[in-house]
Amino acid sequence: MVTVPKSGWHRSYLFCLVQQQAFIEDMIQRASGTSNSHQRVKPGDYLATRVVLPVQSVREEFNATVWPLLELSQSAALESDKLAALRDYLLPKLLSGEVRVTEALP
């Protein structure tokens, strides 16, 4: 479910909130549907979920601390994906001998 923070909230706080085990378990309890692949939480049930809302100054401080870490995590994940794609491209070529790696000389 796409969630957009209201004014005064930050994506970092909202992201961390919905990652908490208690929140996830609450959503699992609210899910309904005919099979595991069709289980959904009704938007009204999702929006009615009670959450702790710290005062604005605490949310600002939380965001100032956590947001750079989330950006760094996302950047690292993207870099990891690029490196995995490069590995998947090069490894078969290296193993087949199509591409050779010569030792670098000092």
Secondary structure, DSSP 8 states (H G I E B T S, - for coil): ------TT--HHHHHHHHHSHHHHHHHHHH-B-SSGGG-B--HHHHHT-------HHHHHHHHHHHHHHHHHHHHHHHHHHHHHHHHHHHHHHHHHTSS-------
